[in-house]
Amino acid sequence: MKILLVTLDSKFIHANLSVRYLKKYCSNFNIEIKEFTINQKLEYILGEILAEAADLICFSCYIWNIDYINDISYIIKESKNKAKILYGGPEVSFEIKQMMEDNPFIDYIIFGEGEEIFKEFLEEIQSTAPKLHRIKGLAFKENNDVIINEKRGLIDNLNIINYPYEPGEEFTNKIIYYESSRGCPFCCSFCMSSIDKRIRFFSMERVKKDLKKLLNTKARQIKFVDRTFNADYRRSMEIMQYIVENNKNNMKIHFEITADIINDEFLNFIGKMPVNMFQFEIGVQSLNEDTLREINRHMDKDKMSRVINEISKNNNVHMHLDLIAGLPYEDYESFKKSFDGIHNLNAEKIQLGFLKVLKGTKIYKDKEKHRIKYTKKAPYEVICTKYISLEELLKLKNIEELVDKYYNEKYFNSSLKYIVSNMFPDSAFEFYSSFSDYWQKYELYNKAHSRKKLYKILYDYMEYMNRMNDKFIQALKFDYIFNNQYEELPDYLNRESEDKFKSIKRYLANDIDFKNKYFYLIEGKVINDFRIAEIGGEIILFVYKDRENIFNRCDTYIINNIEEDR
């Protein structure tokens, strides 16, 4: 019997974890993996699947791929292909009877934690007289009736699950997913992890053994999928320290953490971590007390703010703060306050998400209570609630796009700081709202814009607001040169303020004393890319170091006496 495990990732750079777990756990069976993305043509994916001539085709189902998988499965069955089709994953682990009745092309569904169920199913299905009724965690059809067996308990000893990746597997520029634990100690009402009410850990010996292999790949990033990586802070410290000692390729490592449970010992430890190696995603979700109470999000907001501020001071760890629009009791004005509170913490990224009403969660059960309307198809995103209208959510969608383009990429720091502090001192949200109105008025949302163009749009916005002045122009010019190593200044930013230093720059490029004073040796490579410009009456030297590192992209020096020194 040939078994095919199929997954459709959201992007090419992702590497699916679940299908690899299943293959390794069931290594005695004839299993192949086919990994696609939702951006590939349906015809291509179908052709690749059918070419395998599998007897059993198994799909890993999530909110981002379920519609594609249903289309593929329907076509396979309608073509009279004799392969059986099995679904598994979080998207099909609830309302199973309706799922199978609405989609008659599904033969089997595995619900819950899949490794043991899948192995037992493969053993049974290949026997002479399969006894499917006894397999906990399996749903199947019998005489056109949907049979849903008893739910299976969780795996207590995670170490029985094999290391998921193959030796020598190609991960160049990809994101590798990894978990050192399963489950979550919290019960947030919108999250699937709240259903699994206890946390289980892989042994530290196993985690270190796995990480040793992963850190030797050429992946872009290792993304831990632990729901609360710092649930056990001493364990977290040990894992992070091991990564530091073995991360010879300077790979980026992503964790989801909870800020308000961080103590001073862990905080001091974080401050000693290398620059630009670690990234924390912190799910704040809301600062509205009624909202936090309703979604079971018990958070010490003051401690969270203190912790985030302390981590920020070290300029070594990236922080992404998450907000969710559409939660219970969160109206437009309340969300504005949450945004401003988060914005004041000065994290590297603010990620505005929109509520997904997921089957099996408490918020799904409470949808009538809060009059939550959501899309019929995945990802089941909020349309409106008792507290916030569709029009308001659409406005937040537009604001989200501008926050991503202007705030999150850190190419406009000085300009945004000037605008917010001088024009919108009470609310950064009001700036993004005003800027969004400008984008809509001039139909900018329906066009693609280069980064170079984004600077001009911000410049034009200030003219539109009748707030153009020298201080803003100097801030925008600084951002432009700081973040665009090879782009010449445009005329609207006074190109002559840099052009007049070209002859001095040619001279200084060969001046040993100048190089020794301002440039660096990093891993034996001379860093000597630089620009000189006059900004706000000062002559500023920009020395470019690492374009990928927002903490270390460029150093600046005031060199007003450079002509005399020459």
DAKA-V86238 format. One record per run of one state. SS is the DSSP state (H for helix, E for strand, - for the rest). FROM is the first residue (numbers start at 1). TO is the last residue. If there is no record, write none. Layout:
# DAKA-V86238
SS | FROM | TO
SS | FROM | TO
This chain:
# DAKA-V86238
- | 1 | 1
E | 2 | 9
- | 10 | 13
E | 14 | 15
- | 16 | 17
H | 18 | 25
- | 26 | 29
E | 30 | 37
- | 38 | 41
H | 42 | 51
- | 52 | 55
E | 56 | 60
- | 61 | 65
H | 66 | 78
- | 79 | 83
E | 84 | 88
- | 89 | 89
H | 90 | 92
- | 93 | 95
H | 96 | 102
- | 103 | 107
E | 108 | 110
- | 111 | 113
H | 114 | 125
- | 126 | 131
H | 132 | 134
- | 135 | 137
E | 138 | 142
- | 143 | 144
E | 145 | 148
- | 149 | 157
H | 158 | 160
- | 161 | 174
E | 175 | 178
- | 179 | 180
E | 181 | 182
- | 183 | 191
H | 192 | 194
- | 195 | 199
E | 200 | 201
- | 202 | 203
H | 204 | 214
- | 215 | 220
E | 221 | 224
- | 225 | 228
H | 229 | 231
- | 232 | 232
H | 233 | 246
- | 247 | 251
E | 252 | 257
- | 258 | 258
H | 259 | 261
- | 262 | 263
H | 264 | 271
- | 272 | 277
E | 278 | 285
- | 286 | 288
H | 289 | 294
- | 295 | 300
H | 301 | 313
- | 314 | 317
E | 318 | 325
- | 326 | 331
H | 332 | 343
- | 344 | 348
E | 349 | 354
- | 355 | 355
E | 356 | 356
- | 357 | 361
H | 362 | 365
- | 366 | 372
E | 373 | 374
- | 375 | 380
E | 381 | 384
- | 385 | 389
H | 390 | 408
- | 409 | 412
H | 413 | 423
- | 424 | 427
H | 428 | 441
- | 442 | 450
H | 451 | 464
- | 465 | 469
H | 470 | 483
- | 484 | 490
H | 491 | 493
- | 494 | 495
H | 496 | 499
- | 500 | 501
H | 502 | 508
- | 509 | 511
H | 512 | 518
- | 519 | 519
E | 520 | 522
- | 523 | 524
E | 525 | 527
- | 528 | 528
E | 529 | 535
- | 536 | 537
E | 538 | 544
- | 545 | 553
E | 554 | 558
- | 559 | 561
H | 562 | 565
- | 566 | 566
